[in-house]
Amino acid sequence: MFKLMLVEDEPIIREGLKYYFDWENLHFTKIIEAENGQEGIELALKERPDLIITDIRMPVMNGLDMIEQLRSQLPHSLFVILTGYSDFEYAKRAIKLGGITEYLLKPLQYDISLASIEKCSSLLLEQ
């Protein structure tokens, strides 16, 4: 029903996220992957995912710059930041960008992250 895009430069994390949840049960039937923000922009504009989960610090283009460029072009897409950095400056910039549904820290805590994805799924179902 929904498309999910994972934007993460670490292949093992990206691969693990694909199997971390029962995505189909959460209404996500297609998973698209990108290694950095620039690739994320290209794929997102082509595939138009409903939910984009992105890391912040990546080579080529970071996740916040990617969100900033995509926000106006994908107004109905939800964005979740997944990062290993609890740097307050990142959080402040994410808030200023707007449209960030969740801000999750690595390593993920299953119950907290599942609740976040369930929230996103519910928001998409309401659209």
N, CA, C and O atoms as CSV, one atom per row, in Angstrom:
chain,resi,resn,atom,element,x,y,z
A,1,MET,N,N,0.810,-1.181,0.000
A,1,MET,CA,C,0.000,0.000,0.000
A,1,MET,C,C,0.864,1.260,0.000
A,1,MET,O,O,0.625,2.164,-0.800
A,2,PHE,N,N,1.888,1.338,0.903
A,2,PHE,CA,C,2.762,2.504,0.979
A,2,PHE,C,C,4.171,2.138,0.545
A,2,PHE,O,O,4.575,0.976,0.593
A,3,LYS,N,N,4.916,3.165,0.116
A,3,LYS,CA,C,6.326,3.010,-0.240
A,3,LYS,C,C,7.185,3.608,0.861
A,3,LYS,O,O,6.893,4.680,1.391
A,4,LEU,N,N,8.246,2.892,1.190
A,4,LEU,CA,C,9.211,3.307,2.189
A,4,LEU,C,C,10.550,3.511,1.509
A,4,LEU,O,O,10.953,2.696,0.679
A,5,MET,N,N,11.244,4.586,1.846
A,5,MET,CA,C,12.609,4.774,1.355
A,5,MET,C,C,13.550,4.877,2.546
A,5,MET,O,O,13.317,5.662,3.465
A,6,LEU,N,N,14.611,4.084,2.523
A,6,LEU,CA,C,15.649,4.091,3.545
A,6,LEU,C,C,16.873,4.782,2.961
A,6,LEU,O,O,17.409,4.341,1.944
A,7,VAL,N,N,17.316,5.855,3.595
A,7,VAL,CA,C,18.500,6.581,3.135
A,7,VAL,C,C,19.542,6.469,4.245
A,7,VAL,O,O,19.442,7.124,5.282
A,8,GLU,N,N,20.532,5.635,4.007
A,8,GLU,CA,C,21.535,5.297,5.029
A,8,GLU,C,C,22.810,4.891,4.315
A,8,GLU,O,O,22.777,4.057,3.411
A,9,ASP,N,N,23.940,5.477,4.715
A,9,ASP,CA,C,25.195,5.181,4.038
A,9,ASP,C,C,25.841,3.880,4.501
A,9,ASP,O,O,26.707,3.349,3.806
A,10,GLU,N,N,25.448,3.360,5.643
A,10,GLU,CA,C,26.025,2.116,6.137
A,10,GLU,C,C,25.172,0.933,5.667
A,10,GLU,O,O,24.045,0.755,6.129
A,11,PRO,N,N,25.719,0.118,4.738
A,11,PRO,CA,C,24.934,-0.986,4.166
A,11,PRO,C,C,24.358,-1.951,5.198
A,11,PRO,O,O,23.229,-2.416,5.042
A,12,ILE,N,N,25.114,-2.256,6.248
A,12,ILE,CA,C,24.626,-3.221,7.236
A,12,ILE,C,C,23.415,-2.665,7.994
A,12,ILE,O,O,22.507,-3.420,8.341
A,13,ILE,N,N,23.395,-1.367,8.250
A,13,ILE,CA,C,22.244,-0.754,8.926
A,13,ILE,C,C,21.057,-0.696,7.980
A,13,ILE,O,O,19.928,-0.999,8.366
A,14,ARG,N,N,21.319,-0.305,6.739
A,14,ARG,CA,C,20.246,-0.234,5.741
A,14,ARG,C,C,19.613,-1.612,5.549
A,14,ARG,O,O,18.390,-1.742,5.497
A,15,GLU,N,N,20.439,-2.612,5.446
A,15,GLU,CA,C,19.943,-3.980,5.258
A,15,GLU,C,C,19.170,-4.442,6.498
A,15,GLU,O,O,18.115,-5.066,6.385
A,16,GLY,N,N,19.704,-4.130,7.674
A,16,GLY,CA,C,19.033,-4.516,8.906
A,16,GLY,C,C,17.667,-3.863,9.055
A,16,GLY,O,O,16.725,-4.490,9.541
A,17,LEU,N,N,17.555,-2.602,8.639
A,17,LEU,CA,C,16.268,-1.903,8.727
A,17,LEU,C,C,15.193,-2.567,7.874
A,17,LEU,O,O,14.011,-2.538,8.216
A,18,LYS,N,N,15.609,-3.159,6.772
A,18,LYS,CA,C,14.633,-3.825,5.895
A,18,LYS,C,C,13.945,-4.991,6.603
A,18,LYS,O,O,12.827,-5.368,6.253
A,19,TYR,N,N,14.623,-5.554,7.599
A,19,TYR,CA,C,14.085,-6.731,8.283
A,19,TYR,C,C,13.773,-6.465,9.756
A,19,TYR,O,O,13.376,-7.382,10.475
A,20,TYR,N,N,13.944,-5.251,10.205
A,20,TYR,CA,C,13.767,-4.907,11.611
A,20,TYR,C,C,12.302,-4.981,12.042
A,20,TYR,O,O,11.983,-5.397,13.156
A,21,PHE,N,N,11.429,-4.570,11.136
A,21,PHE,CA,C,9.989,-4.584,11.397
A,21,PHE,C,C,9.288,-5.471,10.385
A,21,PHE,O,O,9.859,-5.819,9.352
A,22,ASP,N,N,8.064,-5.832,10.680
A,22,ASP,CA,C,7.200,-6.500,9.713
A,22,ASP,C,C,6.558,-5.381,8.885
A,22,ASP,O,O,5.426,-4.970,9.140
A,23,TRP,N,N,7.301,-4.905,7.901
A,23,TRP,CA,C,6.874,-3.736,7.126
A,23,TRP,C,C,5.523,-3.944,6.466
A,23,TRP,O,O,4.705,-3.026,6.421
A,24,GLU,N,N,5.284,-5.135,5.958
A,24,GLU,CA,C,4.006,-5.403,5.296
A,24,GLU,C,C,2.840,-5.234,6.267
A,24,GLU,O,O,1.802,-4.682,5.901
A,25,ASN,N,N,3.003,-5.701,7.486
A,25,ASN,CA,C,1.978,-5.538,8.507
A,25,ASN,C,C,1.759,-4.060,8.853
A,25,ASN,O,O,0.686,-3.676,9.319
A,26,LEU,N,N,2.780,-3.246,8.620
A,26,LEU,CA,C,2.698,-1.804,8.860
A,26,LEU,C,C,2.242,-1.049,7.608
A,26,LEU,O,O,2.282,0.180,7.570
A,27,HIS,N,N,1.811,-1.788,6.592
A,27,HIS,CA,C,1.246,-1.247,5.347
A,27,HIS,C,C,2.289,-0.729,4.356
A,27,HIS,O,O,1.959,0.074,3.483
A,28,PHE,N,N,3.539,-1.174,4.477
A,28,PHE,CA,C,4.569,-0.782,3.519
A,28,PHE,C,C,4.889,-1.991,2.645
A,28,PHE,O,O,5.376,-3.013,3.130
A,29,THR,N,N,4.612,-1.858,1.365
A,29,THR,CA,C,4.769,-2.995,0.458
A,29,THR,C,C,5.973,-2.874,-0.458
A,29,THR,O,O,6.335,-3.837,-1.134
A,30,LYS,N,N,6.603,-1.693,-0.491
A,30,LYS,CA,C,7.788,-1.511,-1.330
A,30,LYS,C,C,8.824,-0.738,-0.538
A,30,LYS,O,O,8.516,0.267,0.102
A,31,ILE,N,N,10.087,-1.233,-0.590
A,31,ILE,CA,C,11.191,-0.571,0.093
A,31,ILE,C,C,12.217,-0.156,-0.953
A,31,ILE,O,O,12.684,-0.972,-1.748
A,32,ILE,N,N,12.553,1.112,-0.936
A,32,ILE,CA,C,13.537,1.696,-1.841
A,32,ILE,C,C,14.742,2.077,-0.991
A,32,ILE,O,O,14.580,2.512,0.150
A,33,GLU,N,N,15.944,1.920,-1.528
A,33,GLU,CA,C,17.148,2.204,-0.755
A,33,GLU,C,C,18.035,3.226,-1.461
A,33,GLU,O,O,18.168,3.214,-2.685
A,34,ALA,N,N,18.639,4.114,-0.663
A,34,ALA,CA,C,19.610,5.078,-1.172
A,34,ALA,C,C,20.775,5.145,-0.191
A,34,ALA,O,O,20.601,4.941,1.011
A,35,GLU,N,N,21.968,5.433,-0.717
A,35,GLU,CA,C,23.184,5.455,0.101
A,35,GLU,C,C,23.531,6.833,0.649
A,35,GLU,O,O,24.332,6.943,1.577
A,36,ASN,N,N,22.939,7.886,0.088
A,36,ASN,CA,C,23.242,9.237,0.552
A,36,ASN,C,C,22.103,10.169,0.141
A,36,ASN,O,O,21.190,9.763,-0.578
A,37,GLY,N,N,22.163,11.404,0.595
A,37,GLY,CA,C,21.088,12.347,0.330
A,37,GLY,C,C,20.879,12.648,-1.141
A,37,GLY,O,O,19.741,12.797,-1.586
A,38,GLN,N,N,21.957,12.739,-1.903
A,38,GLN,CA,C,21.816,13.039,-3.336
A,38,GLN,C,C,21.082,11.908,-4.055
A,38,GLN,O,O,20.165,12.152,-4.838
A,39,GLU,N,N,21.489,10.687,-3.787
A,39,GLU,CA,C,20.797,9.531,-4.367
A,39,GLU,C,C,19.362,9.480,-3.850
A,39,GLU,O,O,18.443,9.113,-4.581
A,40,GLY,N,N,19.180,9.849,-2.590
A,40,GLY,CA,C,17.841,9.886,-2.001
A,40,GLY,C,C,16.922,10.838,-2.743
A,40,GLY,O,O,15.767,10.504,-3.003
A,41,ILE,N,N,17.416,12.019,-3.088
A,41,ILE,CA,C,16.610,12.992,-3.836
A,41,ILE,C,C,16.185,12.409,-5.174
A,41,ILE,O,O,15.011,12.455,-5.540
A,42,GLU,N,N,17.151,11.863,-5.898
A,42,GLU,CA,C,16.867,11.306,-7.231
A,42,GLU,C,C,15.819,10.201,-7.161
A,42,GLU,O,O,14.866,10.191,-7.940
A,43,LEU,N,N,15.998,9.272,-6.228
A,43,LEU,CA,C,15.049,8.161,-6.106
A,43,LEU,C,C,13.691,8.622,-5.582
A,43,LEU,O,O,12.651,8.145,-6.037
A,44,ALA,N,N,13.702,9.546,-4.632
A,44,ALA,CA,C,12.438,10.019,-4.061
A,44,ALA,C,C,11.589,10.725,-5.115
A,44,ALA,O,O,10.372,10.544,-5.154
A,45,LEU,N,N,12.216,11.519,-5.957
A,45,LEU,CA,C,11.450,12.217,-6.996
A,45,LEU,C,C,10.909,11.244,-8.036
A,45,LEU,O,O,9.856,11.479,-8.630
A,46,LYS,N,N,11.626,10.162,-8.250
A,46,LYS,CA,C,11.175,9.137,-9.196
A,46,LYS,C,C,10.105,8.234,-8.583
A,46,LYS,O,O,9.082,7.967,-9.214
A,47,GLU,N,N,10.338,7.766,-7.359
A,47,GLU,CA,C,9.473,6.768,-6.719
A,47,GLU,C,C,8.354,7.353,-5.860
A,47,GLU,O,O,7.335,6.698,-5.640
A,48,ARG,N,N,8.538,8.590,-5.371
A,48,ARG,CA,C,7.556,9.284,-4.534
A,48,ARG,C,C,7.141,8.445,-3.319
A,48,ARG,O,O,5.974,8.075,-3.185
A,49,PRO,N,N,8.102,8.146,-2.435
A,49,PRO,CA,C,7.782,7.336,-1.247
A,49,PRO,C,C,6.872,8.077,-0.282
A,49,PRO,O,O,6.856,9.307,-0.227
A,50,ASP,N,N,6.127,7.307,0.462
A,50,ASP,CA,C,5.224,7.864,1.468
A,50,ASP,C,C,5.969,8.183,2.769
A,50,ASP,O,O,5.642,9.142,3.469
A,51,LEU,N,N,6.965,7.367,3.072
A,51,LEU,CA,C,7.770,7.559,4.275
A,51,LEU,C,C,9.237,7.461,3.895
A,51,LEU,O,O,9.651,6.538,3.193
A,52,ILE,N,N,10.024,8.432,4.371
A,52,ILE,CA,C,11.467,8.434,4.145
A,52,ILE,C,C,12.145,8.418,5.505
A,52,ILE,O,O,11.962,9.323,6.320
A,53,ILE,N,N,12.932,7.373,5.735
A,53,ILE,CA,C,13.729,7.271,6.952
A,53,ILE,C,C,15.169,7.550,6.541
A,53,ILE,O,O,15.724,6.857,5.688
A,54,THR,N,N,15.768,8.568,7.151
A,54,THR,CA,C,17.100,8.967,6.728
A,54,THR,C,C,18.050,9.196,7.885
A,54,THR,O,O,17.666,9.668,8.955
A,55,ASP,N,N,19.288,8.850,7.639
A,55,ASP,CA,C,20.380,9.210,8.519
A,55,ASP,C,C,20.662,10.701,8.287
A,55,ASP,O,O,20.199,11.274,7.301
A,56,ILE,N,N,21.408,11.316,9.181
A,56,ILE,CA,C,21.797,12.714,8.962
A,56,ILE,C,C,23.164,12.779,8.290
A,56,ILE,O,O,23.297,13.304,7.185
A,57,ARG,N,N,24.171,12.245,8.960
A,57,ARG,CA,C,25.541,12.378,8.457
A,57,ARG,C,C,25.857,11.272,7.462
A,57,ARG,O,O,25.974,10.098,7.812
A,58,MET,N,N,25.993,11.696,6.195
A,58,MET,CA,C,26.316,10.769,5.108
A,58,MET,C,C,27.225,11.500,4.130
A,58,MET,O,O,27.221,12.730,4.081
A,59,PRO,N,N,28.005,10.754,3.351
A,59,PRO,CA,C,28.824,11.415,2.330
A,59,PRO,C,C,27.934,11.972,1.210
A,59,PRO,O,O,26.765,11.604,1.094
A,60,VAL,N,N,28.486,12.835,0.414
A,60,VAL,CA,C,27.870,13.486,-0.743
A,60,VAL,C,C,26.844,14.528,-0.298
A,60,VAL,O,O,27.032,15.715,-0.565
A,61,MET,N,N,25.773,14.120,0.370
A,61,MET,CA,C,24.765,15.056,0.879
A,61,MET,C,C,24.154,14.472,2.141
A,61,MET,O,O,23.811,13.291,2.184
A,62,ASN,N,N,24.020,15.301,3.165
A,62,ASN,CA,C,23.451,14.799,4.414
A,62,ASN,C,C,21.920,14.744,4.339
A,62,ASN,O,O,21.302,15.296,3.428
A,63,GLY,N,N,21.347,14.076,5.304
A,63,GLY,CA,C,19.907,13.860,5.313
A,63,GLY,C,C,19.089,15.123,5.497
A,63,GLY,O,O,17.997,15.233,4.940
A,64,LEU,N,N,19.596,16.085,6.271
A,64,LEU,CA,C,18.850,17.325,6.483
A,64,LEU,C,C,18.787,18.161,5.205
A,64,LEU,O,O,17.753,18.750,4.893
A,65,ASP,N,N,19.903,18.208,4.467
A,65,ASP,CA,C,19.892,18.921,3.182
A,65,ASP,C,C,18.934,18.243,2.202
A,65,ASP,O,O,18.229,18.911,1.446
A,66,MET,N,N,18.917,16.912,2.225
A,66,MET,CA,C,18.001,16.166,1.359
A,66,MET,C,C,16.549,16.514,1.700
A,66,MET,O,O,15.750,16.800,0.808
A,67,ILE,N,N,16.216,16.487,2.982
A,67,ILE,CA,C,14.845,16.808,3.404
A,67,ILE,C,C,14.471,18.215,2.968
A,67,ILE,O,O,13.369,18.452,2.475
A,68,GLU,N,N,15.393,19.137,3.153
A,68,GLU,CA,C,15.127,20.529,2.783
A,68,GLU,C,C,14.774,20.654,1.299
A,68,GLU,O,O,13.896,21.432,0.927
A,69,GLN,N,N,15.462,19.885,0.459
A,69,GLN,CA,C,15.191,19.944,-0.978
A,69,GLN,C,C,13.924,19.182,-1.372
A,69,GLN,O,O,13.260,19.547,-2.343
A,70,LEU,N,N,13.588,18.139,-0.633
A,70,LEU,CA,C,12.420,17.331,-0.992
A,70,LEU,C,C,11.102,17.840,-0.415
A,70,LEU,O,O,10.041,17.602,-0.992
A,71,ARG,N,N,11.160,18.535,0.710
A,71,ARG,CA,C,9.956,18.922,1.442
A,71,ARG,C,C,8.900,19.554,0.539
A,71,ARG,O,O,7.735,19.160,0.603
A,72,SER,N,N,9.270,20.516,-0.295
A,72,SER,CA,C,8.276,21.202,-1.134
A,72,SER,C,C,7.812,20.336,-2.305
A,72,SER,O,O,6.703,20.512,-2.809
A,73,GLN,N,N,8.657,19.405,-2.735
A,73,GLN,CA,C,8.314,18.575,-3.892
A,73,GLN,C,C,7.527,17.320,-3.507
A,73,GLN,O,O,6.854,16.719,-4.344
A,74,LEU,N,N,7.620,16.937,-2.244
A,74,LEU,CA,C,6.890,15.762,-1.747
A,74,LEU,C,C,6.134,16.166,-0.481
A,74,LEU,O,O,6.446,15.683,0.608
A,75,PRO,N,N,5.149,17.043,-0.616
A,75,PRO,CA,C,4.484,17.599,0.569
A,75,PRO,C,C,3.728,16.577,1.421
A,75,PRO,O,O,3.459,16.838,2.593
A,76,HIS,N,N,3.388,15.439,0.860
A,76,HIS,CA,C,2.624,14.441,1.620
A,76,HIS,C,C,3.510,13.337,2.203
A,76,HIS,O,O,3.031,12.489,2.955
A,77,SER,N,N,4.791,13.347,1.858
A,77,SER,CA,C,5.711,12.344,2.403
A,77,SER,C,C,6.049,12.679,3.851
A,77,SER,O,O,6.164,13.846,4.225
A,78,LEU,N,N,6.205,11.640,4.649
A,78,LEU,CA,C,6.625,11.798,6.032
A,78,LEU,C,C,8.125,11.519,6.121
A,78,LEU,O,O,8.661,10.700,5.374
A,79,PHE,N,N,8.791,12.209,7.038
A,79,PHE,CA,C,10.228,12.044,7.218
A,79,PHE,C,C,10.529,11.646,8.654
A,79,PHE,O,O,10.019,12.238,9.606
A,80,VAL,N,N,11.375,10.622,8.785
A,80,VAL,CA,C,11.866,10.191,10.087
A,80,VAL,C,C,13.387,10.253,10.020
A,80,VAL,O,O,14.005,9.711,9.104
A,81,ILE,N,N,13.976,10.918,11.000
A,81,ILE,CA,C,15.428,10.982,11.088
A,81,ILE,C,C,15.889,9.871,12.010
A,81,ILE,O,O,15.363,9.685,13.107
A,82,LEU,N,N,16.883,9.140,11.537
A,82,LEU,CA,C,17.491,8.056,12.292
A,82,LEU,C,C,18.980,8.353,12.336
A,82,LEU,O,O,19.654,8.295,11.307
A,83,THR,N,N,19.500,8.670,13.508
A,83,THR,CA,C,20.895,9.077,13.581
A,83,THR,C,C,21.580,8.571,14.834
A,83,THR,O,O,20.934,8.299,15.846
A,84,GLY,N,N,22.864,8.450,14.754
A,84,GLY,CA,C,23.662,8.078,15.904
A,84,GLY,C,C,24.148,9.297,16.663
A,84,GLY,O,O,24.872,9.176,17.651
A,85,TYR,N,N,23.751,10.464,16.201
A,85,TYR,CA,C,24.217,11.717,16.793
A,85,TYR,C,C,23.082,12.416,17.525
A,85,TYR,O,O,22.054,12.741,16.930
A,86,SER,N,N,23.272,12.643,18.807
A,86,SER,CA,C,22.245,13.329,19.580
A,86,SER,C,C,22.546,14.819,19.657
A,86,SER,O,O,22.036,15.509,20.539
A,87,ASP,N,N,23.369,15.318,18.744
A,87,ASP,CA,C,23.772,16.721,18.694
A,87,ASP,C,C,22.545,17.627,18.610
A,87,ASP,O,O,21.722,17.493,17.705
A,88,PHE,N,N,22.437,18.531,19.547
A,88,PHE,CA,C,21.273,19.413,19.620
A,88,PHE,C,C,21.156,20.298,18.387
A,88,PHE,O,O,20.046,20.674,18.010
A,89,GLU,N,N,22.271,20.640,17.749
A,89,GLU,CA,C,22.215,21.476,16.543
A,89,GLU,C,C,21.463,20.758,15.420
A,89,GLU,O,O,20.711,21.386,14.674
A,90,TYR,N,N,21.663,19.454,15.301
A,90,TYR,CA,C,20.919,18.670,14.306
A,90,TYR,C,C,19.430,18.698,14.616
A,90,TYR,O,O,18.605,18.888,13.722
A,91,ALA,N,N,19.096,18.512,15.861
A,91,ALA,CA,C,17.687,18.508,16.264
A,91,ALA,C,C,17.053,19.878,15.995
A,91,ALA,O,O,15.923,19.952,15.510
A,92,LYS,N,N,17.765,20.945,16.303
A,92,LYS,CA,C,17.237,22.295,16.044
A,92,LYS,C,C,17.002,22.517,14.550
A,92,LYS,O,O,15.975,23.066,14.152
A,93,ARG,N,N,17.955,22.088,13.730
A,93,ARG,CA,C,17.785,22.267,12.283
A,93,ARG,C,C,16.611,21.434,11.781
A,93,ARG,O,O,15.852,21.896,10.929
A,94,ALA,N,N,16.449,20.226,12.287
A,94,ALA,CA,C,15.327,19.371,11.890
A,94,ALA,C,C,14.001,20.037,12.233
A,94,ALA,O,O,13.058,19.993,11.443
A,95,ILE,N,N,13.929,20.654,13.406
A,95,ILE,CA,C,12.704,21.350,13.812
A,95,ILE,C,C,12.422,22.515,12.877
A,95,ILE,O,O,11.278,22.730,12.475
A,96,LYS,N,N,13.461,23.267,12.531
A,96,LYS,CA,C,13.281,24.411,11.624
A,96,LYS,C,C,12.813,23.971,10.236
A,96,LYS,O,O,12.039,24.673,9.585
A,97,LEU,N,N,13.284,22.812,9.790
A,97,LEU,CA,C,12.856,22.314,8.472
A,97,LEU,C,C,11.359,22.024,8.459
A,97,LEU,O,O,10.693,22.218,7.442
A,98,GLY,N,N,10.840,21.566,9.574
A,98,GLY,CA,C,9.427,21.203,9.651
A,98,GLY,C,C,9.166,19.885,8.957
A,98,GLY,O,O,9.994,19.407,8.182
A,99,GLY,N,N,8.038,19.311,9.230
A,99,GLY,CA,C,7.630,18.085,8.562
A,99,GLY,C,C,8.397,16.850,8.984
A,99,GLY,O,O,8.293,15.811,8.332
A,100,ILE,N,N,9.170,16.937,10.066
A,100,ILE,CA,C,9.870,15.764,10.575
A,100,ILE,C,C,8.920,15.084,11.561
A,100,ILE,O,O,8.558,15.664,12.584
A,101,THR,N,N,8.528,13.871,11.250
A,101,THR,CA,C,7.563,13.164,12.086
A,101,THR,C,C,8.209,12.606,13.342
A,101,THR,O,O,7.619,12.661,14.421
A,102,GLU,N,N,9.409,12.071,13.213
A,102,GLU,CA,C,10.110,11.467,14.354
A,102,GLU,C,C,11.609,11.692,14.225
A,102,GLU,O,O,12.134,11.871,13.126
A,103,TYR,N,N,12.281,11.680,15.361
A,103,TYR,CA,C,13.745,11.814,15.438
A,103,TYR,C,C,14.217,10.679,16.329
A,103,TYR,O,O,14.073,10.745,17.550
A,104,LEU,N,N,14.781,9.636,15.726
A,104,LEU,CA,C,15.183,8.435,16.456
A,104,LEU,C,C,16.706,8.335,16.545
A,104,LEU,O,O,17.414,8.668,15.595
A,105,LEU,N,N,17.195,7.877,17.684
A,105,LEU,CA,C,18.628,7.712,17.879
A,105,LEU,C,C,19.035,6.247,17.754
A,105,LEU,O,O,18.342,5.343,18.221
A,106,LYS,N,N,20.192,6.041,17.103
A,106,LYS,CA,C,20.806,4.720,17.032
A,106,LYS,C,C,21.591,4.521,18.328
A,106,LYS,O,O,22.115,5.493,18.873
A,107,PRO,N,N,21.685,3.314,18.827
A,107,PRO,CA,C,20.982,2.125,18.347
A,107,PRO,C,C,19.497,2.213,18.698
A,107,PRO,O,O,19.110,2.719,19.751
A,108,LEU,N,N,18.700,1.712,17.796
A,108,LEU,CA,C,17.253,1.768,17.987
A,108,LEU,C,C,16.811,0.930,19.175
A,108,LEU,O,O,17.361,-0.140,19.440
A,109,GLN,N,N,15.824,1.426,19.875
A,109,GLN,CA,C,15.133,0.625,20.874
A,109,GLN,C,C,13.848,0.163,20.191
A,109,GLN,O,O,13.041,0.979,19.744
A,110,TYR,N,N,13.672,-1.134,20.118
A,110,TYR,CA,C,12.598,-1.698,19.295
A,110,TYR,C,C,11.226,-1.107,19.602
A,110,TYR,O,O,10.537,-0.660,18.685
A,111,ASP,N,N,10.819,-1.094,20.849
A,111,ASP,CA,C,9.464,-0.623,21.190
A,111,ASP,C,C,9.249,0.840,20.817
A,111,ASP,O,O,8.195,1.208,20.298
A,112,ILE,N,N,10.254,1.670,21.083
A,112,ILE,CA,C,10.137,3.102,20.765
A,112,ILE,C,C,10.091,3.317,19.262
A,112,ILE,O,O,9.258,4.076,18.766
A,113,SER,N,N,10.979,2.657,18.538
A,113,SER,CA,C,11.013,2.841,17.090
A,113,SER,C,C,9.776,2.241,16.421
A,113,SER,O,O,9.269,2.811,15.454
A,114,LEU,N,N,9.285,1.118,16.907
A,114,LEU,CA,C,8.062,0.533,16.359
A,114,LEU,C,C,6.885,1.495,16.562
A,114,LEU,O,O,6.080,1.692,15.651
A,115,ALA,N,N,6.787,2.082,17.734
A,115,ALA,CA,C,5.707,3.045,17.993
A,115,ALA,C,C,5.799,4.230,17.032
A,115,ALA,O,O,4.776,4.748,16.582
A,116,SER,N,N,7.002,4.652,16.725
A,116,SER,CA,C,7.192,5.760,15.782
A,116,SER,C,C,6.727,5.387,14.380
A,116,SER,O,O,6.068,6.180,13.707
A,117,ILE,N,N,7.064,4.195,13.947
A,117,ILE,CA,C,6.663,3.759,12.607
A,117,ILE,C,C,5.157,3.515,12.558
A,117,ILE,O,O,4.517,3.816,11.550
A,118,GLU,N,N,4.592,2.979,13.620
A,118,GLU,CA,C,3.136,2.808,13.682
A,118,GLU,C,C,2.439,4.166,13.597
A,118,GLU,O,O,1.408,4.291,12.936
A,119,LYS,N,N,2.984,5.170,14.251
A,119,LYS,CA,C,2.435,6.516,14.173
A,119,LYS,C,C,2.459,7.022,12.732
A,119,LYS,O,O,1.479,7.594,12.256
A,120,CYS,N,N,3.571,6.810,12.047
A,120,CYS,CA,C,3.680,7.231,10.651
A,120,CYS,C,C,2.664,6.509,9.785
A,120,CYS,O,O,2.010,7.130,8.947
A,121,SER,N,N,2.526,5.220,9.976
A,121,SER,CA,C,1.564,4.442,9.220
A,121,SER,C,C,0.152,4.956,9.438
A,121,SER,O,O,-0.623,5.078,8.490
A,122,SER,N,N,-0.185,5.258,10.690
A,122,SER,CA,C,-1.521,5.801,11.005
A,122,SER,C,C,-1.737,7.150,10.333
A,122,SER,O,O,-2.808,7.410,9.785
A,123,LEU,N,N,-0.723,8.007,10.373
A,123,LEU,CA,C,-0.849,9.308,9.708
A,123,LEU,C,C,-1.065,9.155,8.211
A,123,LEU,O,O,-1.859,9.884,7.616
A,124,LEU,N,N,-0.366,8.218,7.608
A,124,LEU,CA,C,-0.529,7.984,6.159
A,124,LEU,C,C,-1.909,7.431,5.856
A,124,LEU,O,O,-2.516,7.811,4.855
A,125,LEU,N,N,-2.414,6.548,6.692
A,125,LEU,CA,C,-3.756,5.996,6.483
A,125,LEU,C,C,-4.823,7.068,6.581
A,125,LEU,O,O,-5.870,6.958,5.942
A,126,GLU,N,N,-4.572,8.119,7.383
A,126,GLU,CA,C,-5.539,9.194,7.539
A,126,GLU,C,C,-5.563,10.172,6.355
A,126,GLU,O,O,-6.534,10.902,6.157
A,127,GLN,N,N,-4.479,10.171,5.576
A,127,GLN,CA,C,-4.376,11.121,4.446
A,127,GLN,C,C,-5.367,10.771,3.348
A,127,GLN,O,O,-5.424,11.455,2.327
